[in-house]
């Protein structure tokens, strides 16, 4: 241990001898933020608006001045050489001896500068003062003449109000001692932090190089996955892996990723998972590795709703509707960062403890720690969602690796992230909530409602482009957002967009003044901002859907939805920010479909691993004598009731029956309860909360004999480990096709027309492949460990179709049962072999060796022949 610490200290000292490259923006954002946390980062001036304002003002500069003036200086801070660089928006050279050089910085706002929050003003001025320091220091290096204490520089902030289209100049002069003291204080704070961070990083790398695999043996396929993962992490690129349940995907990807960190192939790891259970497995795996000597800081980012102190009732907003934990947030942040740096597990509970002590927002504190964690565990949206993704990830100078668990969920999630909607009902409620306290905002929202009304009225009047709606009481119009030239088409709700921009400008003015919209309107402003953001990203893969429901009602509902049919192109853009991307799941088939949906490069490797379990552990029974299609369900009910009873009585234990809809579930449950009242049923309820879901799972404890009815593709069909006797069988009712609706039909038609973004067979892409994924995920709940044994019943004649048979997992030994009697006979034979199979033990795996897995990436020899 002492040797590791000494090595880490030596490595940190070596980093001090190398110049620290730092931008003015980085320095200011880290060391110069003071005061309140303002707004939530949504709805401010867009990048395009800022660029246009900069270009306009730069073109108006006087003759002889320069725009985008480059500054680069070197300065020694406590023995560390810092190279500081940046660009000034406008530089005015010294016109005469009576006036100093002037530096201009342009900032865009939606409100007058005197109404801006003081913390925002201070941050912008801090940037300009650092520029002034750099300018005088650079001139000293160029002339060889030391800067005199009396030397002054004029700093001008150009506040450009986008609403008024007016610029407010603010000019101050500073002398050299003032600028030097300010800049060196900021640099000292950053350098001290950088040294602590480098010492931590050196310990991480040293311990990662010495790390050994945390288990004595490897399951079949586990070593192969680890080798492929390390090669991807070392060389960069992408890797797609279908790894069946039980291989140990988390350990097989995290361990080589940490070895890559130890070899400096990667600097930071992001592990994405859509399920709470997935985050728990990562925590447990990391803790196991830390117990073996690994120094690694793991940050788990939890959803805002589950983390925010206000939403949890731990604090109350003040008279201005401001959370007190955001007041003076940046004044207390440095102490919180120091307390959390290097902590092994930065779970929400650990972060909340520090946040409570220092009265900080725990969610915002977790985001502030993002750059200073070695492994970040979070949901998909923090990386892929354009509204909430973490800005720190945009710094591509850091080599990051992305590990995407349960990647089969990513395509649907990404489509939702790149879709957006505005509804009349939500907008009217928001306007009503603003009427007394925020009249200006309320009026702008009412204008948005009127624009939406007018747009729908125009669609009706034209009587064209009407689509089919799944609701008889609704009207639907579908239009492509772009015309043949790639610009907005003639049927685009431009007036709605202009009204929405005016609403967001008013919301931003409130945030800029450290105020907030009424709390009662909730997340409505964020939903509106998403609409405007997605509007800027529209492409050929989008459709504009206009819905109108209950036309004759006093308050008819109307909606405009920007629907993304395929998000592959957007995912592709995000992948490019990472050195390596590894996407893995137990169900990623067929490969061509997955590549199209996830936006992976066609040449990326696709690794399919065998199941680590014996085929005899799982009995798969196909029952084609049942037809579960919608029009035949009334005839299938009795057959399903009989089937469930046969399966349950064949070997009493815990069973789950998965249905395609609640209506079908309730229909079969009612008939089953009438015929078999002695067998207790537990049913998944629509809209159940966390407490209800936990109560449902309690029925499936070892030693119980519970029969549960649940929804395929729901919370109980994915991401739950029913280990051992917690689940001995599932019955999959139907092939899991998504519900037929207007949006699914749009996807199908887009694929059938060979759309470049969604190409492939339309029915397969929109219905059969997603349904198959649900089925395989549901079936994967049964066998979770080497000692598990259970059955999967496929209840539908369509499962016998060659389309499905070609895509079944290789370890499935499907037995066809043409009747209930044949099913009972097959189950009797399977369970009769139970004890003899268990006596054989789990499949053997290659033994661990220090010359193989434990030495991935060590000593520059990642490809040992026995690996």
N, C-alpha and C positions, 0 to 999 in steps of 0.2 A: 504494500500500500504506500509506504514511504517513497519507494522508487517511482511509483506512478505519479505521486504528487510532485516529486522533484522533476520528473520528466515534463509534467504539465507546466511547472513554473519556468523551466528552461525554454519550452516552446512559446510561452507567453512573452518571455523576455526577448526572444528572437523576433516576435511580431512587433515589439516596440522599436526594434532597429530598422524595420521597414517603414517607408512612408505610409501614413494613413490617408487614403484618398477619401475626401469628404466633400459633398456638395453643400452649398449654402442652404438649400432647402432642407436637407437632412439635418444639418446642425440646428437650424431655427426650429423645426418641428419637434426635435428632441429636447433641446435645452432652453428654448425661449418661450415656450407656451406658459402662460400664467392666467389665472382667473378662472372663469366659468367654462363649463362644457356647453357649447351652444348648439341648439337644434339637434337633428339626427342625421345630418349629412345628405338629406334628400331635397330635391327641388330647387337647389341654387342655380345660378347662371350656368348654362351648359358650356362644355368645352368649345363648341362652335361659336357661341355668343362671345365668350372671352377672347377667342382668336380674332374674331371680326373687330372687336373693340380695340384690341392691341394694334392690329394692322391699320385701323383708321387713325388712331392717335399717332402712331409712328410715322405715317405718311405726312402728317401735319407738322412734324418737327421742323425747327428752323434749319436753314442751310448751314452746313458745317457740323451739325450734331450727328451722332451715330446711334443706330438702333441695334439691339442685341449685342451690346459691347461685352466682350469676353474678359473675365477676370480670373486669374489663377496665381495664387501665392503659396509660399511655404513658410511655416512658422513652427518653432519648437515650443512645445507645451510640456513642462515637467519631464523633459527627456524624450518625448515622443515628437517625431517630425510629422506635421500635418500638412497635407497638400489640399488647400481649400479652393474650390472653383465655383463659378456661377456666371450668369449673364444678366446684365442690367438692361432694362427695356429701352431706355434712352439715356445717352450721355451727352451733356452740353459742355464743350470745352470752355476753358477760362477765356472770357471775352476781353477782359482788361484786368489790371492789377487790383481793382477795387471789388471785383466779384469773384468768388471761388468757383471751382468746377461744380457742375450740378448733375446729379443723378436722379432720374425719374423712374418710378415704379408704377405700373398701371394695375388697378384692381377694379373689377366689375361688381356691382351690387344692384339690388332692386330697391334700395332705400337711400335717403340722403346720408352722407358719411357721419353727420353728427348724431344720427340715430342708431348707428352700428353698436353692437355690444363692445364694451371696452376691451374684452379679451381678444376680440378679432382685430381691433385697431392696433393693440399692442403687438400682436403677432406680425402684422404687416409692417409696422414700423421697425420691428426687430430685424426683419429681413433687409430692409433698406439701410439700417445702420451697419449691418455686417457688410453689405456691399460698399458702404463708404469706407469702412476699415480696410477692406481688400483693395480698393482703388488706391488709397494713399500708400499702402504697403507695396503694391505692385509698382507704383511710380518710384518708390524708394529703390526697389531692385533694378529698375530700368535706368535710373539716373545715377545710382551709386551715392546719393545724398540722403542722409537721414532725415526723416520727417520731423519738422520742428513742432514744438508744443503749440505754437500759435497757428499752425496750419489748419485751415478750415475747409469743409466741403458742404455744399448745399444739397439737401435731400428733399425731393418733392414727391409727395404721394398724389397720384392722379386718380381720384375716385370717380369712376364713370358709372352714372346711374342709367341703367338700361331702360327703365320705365320712362324717364324724362328725356333720355338721349342727351344728357348734359354731363359735363365733366366738372368736378369740383377739385381744384388744386389746393394742396396744403404744403407749404414750404417751411422747412426748419433748417438751421445751420448748426453743425457740430464741429468742435475742434478735435484734434488728434487724441489728447488724453481721454476725452469722453468716449470716443469710438473704440480706442484701444482697450479701455477698462471693460466696456460692455462685451466686446468680442472675445477677449481673453477669458472672461468669466464663463461665457458660454462654452468656449473651447475646453476649458479646464473641466467643466462638468461632463462634457462628452468624452474626453480622453480618460477620465477616471472610470466612467462606466465602461468604455471600450476595453480597458485593461481587465476589469472584473469579468467582462464577457469573454475575452480571449483566454483568461485563465480557466474559466468554466469550459470553454470549447476544447482547450488542450486536454483537460481531464476526460471529457467525453471521448475524444479520439483515442487517447491512450487506453482507456478502459475498453472501448469497442474493439480495438485491435487484439486485446487479450481475451475477449469474450469467447466462451464455448457454447455450443448448442445446449439449451436448457433442459433437454430430455435425454434419457439414456439411449433410446432407440429412435429410429425413423420409421414412420409408417410408409407403406408403399406409395410411391409418387411424391412423397414429401421432399426427398433429396433432389429429385428432378426439378421440382418447382423452385426450390431454393437456388439451384445453379442457374436456371433460366432467369430468375429474378435478378440475381447478382450481375449477370452479364448485361442485362438491360440497364441496370443502375450504373454500371461501370462505363458502358459505351454510349449510353443515351438512346433515345428512341422510345418505342412502344412495344408492349407485350400484352396479349390477350390470353387468359387462362381459364379453362373450364376445369374446375377442381371439385370433384364430388364431395358431398358431406363426409366428414370424418378424417379427411387428409390432414387437417390442421393448417388451413390457409393463412391464418393470422401469424402463427409462428414461422411458417415457411416463407412469408414475405417480409415480415418485420426483421427477422434475424439477419438475412442478407442485406437488407436496407441499412441496418445499424452497422454492419461490417463495412458497407460502402462509405458510411459517414466516417468510420475510423480510418479509412484509407484516403479520406478527403476527396472521394469521387463525388460525393453529394454533401451539401451543407445543412439542408433542412428537409424533413420528411413531413408530408401531409397525408394522413390516413382518413379517407372518407367512408362513412357508413351511414346508411339511412335508418338504422335501427338502434335503439338503446342497448339491446343485447350485444350488438357488434362493438359498441364503445366499451362495454364492460369487459369483453374478451380482450380488447387491446390493453385496457388497464391491467388486467390480470397477467397478460403476457409480459408487459413492460415491468411489472413488479417482480415477476419471476427472474427476469434478466437483471434487474437491479439488485436482487438478492445475491446474484452471482458476481457482483462487483461492478456492474455497469453504472457509470455516472451519466444519466440522461434525464433531461427535463421534459416531461410530457404535459402538454396543455390540452385540456378538453374544453371545447367551446360548446356551451349548451344554448338552446334557443332563448331568445330574449324573453318570451312569455314565461319561461320557467326560471329565469335568472333575475330579471329586473326587480329591484326591491319594492318599487311602487306597485307593480302588478301583483306581487306576492303579499301586499299589505304590510310591509315592514317600515314604510315611511309614507308621509302624506305630503302632497304638493302644497306650496304656499299660496298666498293670495293672488299671485301672478300666474298660477298654474305651472310653476316650475318646481321640479324635484330638488329638494335641498341638497341631495348628494351630488348634484351637478354644480352647485355653487362652490367656487374655489376648487373645482376638481383638479385643475393642473397645478395648483399650489401644493396639494397633498400627494399628487401622483409620484414624484420622485421617491418618496419614502416607501410607497407601496411597491414600486418596481424593485427597489433594493431588497425588500422583504421577500419577494417572490423569486428573484433571480436564482436559478440553480436548484429550486425545489424539485424533488423527483417527480411528484405527481401533482400537477396544478389542476385538480378536479374543481368543479363548481363549488364544492363545499370549502376547499382550501382557499380559493380566491375570495369567496364570500366572507370568510373569517377575517381576512386582511381588510376587505372593503368595509365590513362592519366597524372594525376598530378605527379606521380612518375616515369613516362616513363618505365612502365613494360608491358610485354606481358599480355593482359587481359585473354586470354585463360589459360595460365600457372598459372596465379594468382588464377583463379577460382579453378584449380586443387589443388593448395597449401592450399586452405581453406577447402578442403573436410573433413579432420579430425576434423575441428573446427566448424561444422554446425550440428544442431540437426536434421534437415530434409533436405535431398538432393534430388532434383528433376532432373531427367535426362533421357536420352534415354536408351533403352535396352542394347546397345552395351557397355556402360561404366561399365556394370556389367558382361555381358556374353561373349563379344567378346575377344578372347585370345590375340588379337593384341593391343587393346586400353583400356582394362578394367583397372580400377584404382587400382594401387598397394596397396594403403592404405587399401583396403578391405581384404587384405590377413592377416591382424592382427586379429586373431580370439579371442583374449582376450577381445575384445569389443563386447558386445551383440547387434547385429544389427538385424533389422527386414526389410524384403523386401516386398514391396507392388507393385504388377505387374498389372497395369491397361491395358485394351485392350489386355488381355492375349491371345486372339485368334490369334494375330499376331506373337506371340513369336516363334512358331515352325518353320514357314517359315523363319523368321529373323535369327533364330539360325542356321538353315541349311546353310544359306548364310554365316554366320560368320565362320562356320567350313568347308567352301569350299574355294578354291583358284585356281588361274589360271595364266599361263604364256603365252603370245602371242608373236609371231615372229614380228609382225608389231610394237607393242609398244617397244619391245626390240631394234629393229633396229633404231627407232627414238631416243631412249635414247642414243644409241652408237654414232649416228651422232651428237647429242647435246654436247657430251663430247669430240669430236675430237680435238678441238683447246685448250680448257681450262683444260681438265682433261684427257690427253691421256692414262694414265695407266688404269683409270676406263673405258674409251671407249674400250680399247683392251679386257678387261675382259668381257664386255658386248657382244662384237663381238664373243668371244669364246662361250658364252652362246647361241647365235643364231646358231652357227655351231653345237653345241651339239643337239639343238632342230631339226635342219635339219637332222642330222644323225639318230636321234631317229625315225623320221617319215619315212625316207628312209628304215630303218630296218623293220618297220611295213609293208610297202608295199612289201618288198622283201619276207617276211615270208608268207604274204597273208593269215594269220590266225587271229582269234579273231576280225574280222571286224564286226562292228555293223551297224545298219541302221541309216542314218542321215535324218533329216527333210529337208535338202537341197540337191537337186540332184547334184549340183556341188561340193559337199563336201564328204569327206571320214571320217569315224568314226571308231575308235577302242576302245573297252571297256575292261578293265582288272581289276580284283580285286587287290588291293594293297598288300594284305597279302595272303600267301599260307596257307596250312592246319596247318603248325607248328606255324603260327602267325608271321612269318617274311616276309620280302619283297619277292614278287614272282619273277619268272623268266622274267616277262614282265614289269619290273620296270625301269623308266628312270634314272638310277643311275648317268650316265654321265651328264645329265642335272642338277641333284641336286648338283654334285660336282662343276660344273661351276657356279651355282647360289650362292653357298657358297663362292666361290672366289670373286664374284662381291660384296657380302655383306661385306666380309672382307675388301675390298678396300673402300667401303662406310663408314664403321665403322672407319677406319683409318682417314678418313677426319673429321668425327665428333669428334673423340678423340683429334684431333689437332685444334678444334674449327673452322673447315671449313665445307663446305657443297657441295654436288653435284650441278651441274648447275640447276638454278631455272626452266629452260625450260623443264626439264624432269618431273616436277611436283611430283605426288605421286607414280611414278613408283617404286622407291626403297621400298616403304612401301608395294606395291603389291607383290614384289619379296620376301620381308621378310615374308609376310603372307603365301606365298607358302611354304617356308622353315619351318615355324612354324607349319602349318597344317600337313606337312609331318611327323613331329615328333609325332603328335597326331593321326595318322591314325589308324583305326580299321576296323572291319568287316562291319561297316555301310558306308564305303567309296567305291567309284569306281574311277578308273583312266580313264579319257576320253581323247583320242587323236584325234584331228580334223585337217583336211587339206582341205583348200578350194582353188578354182581357181588354180588347179594344173598346167594348161598350161599358166598362167599369168606370167609376168616377176618377180613379187614379190608376190608369193603365200602366203596366210595367214595360219599360223599353230598355234595350241593351245594345251596345256596340262592343263587339269582341274582336280583337286582333288575334286570330288563331294561327299558331305555328304548327305546321304539319310534320315537320322534320327539323330537329335542332342540330343535326350533324355538323353543319358548317360552323355553327357557334361553338360547339364542343371542340372542333378542330382548332379554332383560334385560341381557345383556352389552353389546350395541350401544348401549344407552341411556347407558352410561358415557362414550361417545365423542362428540365434536363431529361427526365425519364418519366414515363407513364406506364403503370401496370394496372390493368383492369381484370378483375377476377370474380368468379361466381360459380355456384354449383350448376347453373343452368344458363349456358350461352350457346345456343344452337338454333338454327344452323349458322355456320360461320359467315356466309355471305350476307345474311339478314343482319347479324350483329354488327358487322363492319359498317354497313350502310347506316344503321341507326346510331352508332356511337361515333361516327366520324373518324374512325381509325384509318391509318394508311393501309392500302391494300397489301403492301409488302411486309407489314408488321407480323411477327410470328404469332401463330395460334397454337397453343399448347393444350391438348386434351389429355387429362390424366385418368387412370383407371380408379375404380373404387377401392378403398383400402379394406373393404369388408368382403367376407365370403358370400358368394351368391346364395348359399343356403340360409343365410341369416334373414333374407327378405323373400317373402312369397308374394308374387304379383299375379293377380287373377283378373282376366278380362271377361266381362259379362256382356256380350253383345245382345242378349235377349231383352235389354232395356233400351227404350228410346226416350231420351230426356229433352228432345227438341220442344220448343215452346208449345207448338200445336198438339203435341202428344203427351204432355205432362199429366193430364187428367187420367190417362190410361196407365202411365208409368208409376203412379203413386203406390198402388197396391204391391207392385213388383218390388219397389224400393223398400217398402215397409217389411216385406218378407225377407229381402236381402239383408237389411240391417239386423234383423232378429237372428238370422242364421249366422252372420259374422260374429255378433256379440256372444251367442250361446256356444259357438265353437270353442271358445276359450275365454271365459269372462275376464275382463280387465278394462283398461281405459281405451276408449275408441272415440274417434272424431269422424263425423260425416260432413263433407264440405259440399255446399250447394252453390249454384250460380246466382241466386237471388234470394232475398228475404221472403218474398211471396211464396216461392217454391219450398223454401225451408219450412215455413209455417204450415203449408199445406200438408207436407209429409209428416211433420211433427204432430199435427192434430190427429191424423189417421193412426200414427204409431201409438200415441198415448191411449187412443181408444181401444186398440187391439191388444196392447201389452202394458196395462197400467202398472204392473209389478216392476217394470224397468224404469227407473227415474231418468228423466231427460234434463239436460242443461242446455240452454239455447243462447246463442249470441244475439244481443239486442241491438237494433240500429241506434247509432249515435251514442253508444256507451262510452263513458269516461274511463279514466285510469283506474279508479276504484272498482268499477264494474268489471273491467277486464281482468284485474287482479283476482277478483272473486271467482270469475269463470275459471281461471287457471288453477285455483286452489282445488278444484274438483279433480284435477289430474295429477294428484300426488301418488307416489309409489304405494302400493298396497290397497288402493281404492279400485272400484269397478264402476267408472263413470262413462256415460254415453253422451257425447256432446254433438250438437248441430251448429255449424259455423259457416261463414261465407268464404268461398274460394277467393284467394287473392287478398283476404283481409288480414287483420293483425294476428290471428291465430294460425294462419297458413304460411307465414314467413317469419324468420328471425326468432323463433322460439325453440329452445332446446328441450324437447321432451325426452330426457335421458332415461334409459332403462324401462322400468315398468310405468313410467308416467304416460306412455303411449305405446300400445302394442298393435295398433292398426288404424288405417284411415280408409274411408270409402269416398272416392272422388266421383261426384255426380255430374256428369257432363264434361265436355271438353274445354270448358272455361272460356268460351268466346266472349269478348266484350259485348256489351249491350249495343244493339243497332240504334244509332242516332245520327243526326245530321253531321256531326263532326267526324265520326268514324267513317261515314259514307264519303265525306270529302277526302279523307285520307285514302280510302280505297280507290276512288276515281283518279286521284292524283297519281297513284302508282300505276294504275291501268293505262294511263295516257303517257307512260314512260317519262314522267317528270324527272329531270336530271337530279333533283334533290331527294326524291323519294322512290326512285326506280325499284321495280320488282313487281311480282304478282300482287295485285291490289287486295284481293280477299285474304291471301296468306298474310300479307304485311299488316293489314288492319285488324284481322280477326284470328286466324289460326295460329300464327306464331306467338302473339301475346297470350292466347289461351293455353297453348302448350307450356309456356313458361310458368303460368299459374299452376298447372297440373303437376309439373315436375317439382316445383317448390313445395307444393302441398305433400306430395309423396315423400319428399326428402325429410319430413318431420319424423319419420318412423324410426330409422336406424341412425343413431347419433354416436355410438361408441362400439368398441370391439365386442362387447358382451350383449348388445341389444339384439332382439329378434322380433319380427313383426310382419304384418301383411298390408298390402295395398290392393284395394279393389277398384278397378276401372269400370264404372257403371255407365256404359253407353255403347251402342253398336258402332259409332264412328271411331272408337279407339282401335277397331280392327282394320281401318282403312290403311293402305300402304303408306300414305302420307305420314301418319303418326308412327306406324311401326318402324319406319326408316329413321325416326328421330328419337326412339327410346334409348335410354342409357344402355351401354354395352353390358353392364352387369345384371340387367333385368332378365330373368328367365320367365317370360310371360306364359301363363297357362290359360287357355280359353275354356270357359265354362258356359255351355249352352243352356243351362237351366239352373234353378236354385238347388236341385239335388246334386248336380255336378259340382257346384260351388261348395256345398257342405262336405262332399267327399274329398275335394282337394284340400280344404282347410283341415279336415280330420287328419289327412296324411301329413300335412305340414307340421301341425302341432304335435303329432305323435313322434316326430323326429327331434323335438325340441331338446331333450336332455342329451341325446347322442351328439348333436351338433355343438352344443355348448361345451361338452366334454373335450371336443377337439381343440378348443381354444381359438383365439384370434389368429389371423394370418400372420405369418412371420414377417419380420422386416429386417433390413440390413443393420448390423450393429453400428453404433457410433464409433468414430475413430478420430483422434486428434489430427491425423493426417488428411482428413477429408473435410466434412462440413464445418468443423470448428475452425478451420483455417481459411475460410472463404476470404479472399482479398488480403490475407496476411502475408507479409514478407514479399509482396509483389508476385505471388504465385497463386492466382485465383483458379487456375485450371490444372489442378493436380489430376493425374490419370486415374486415381482411384475415387475421384469425387463422383 
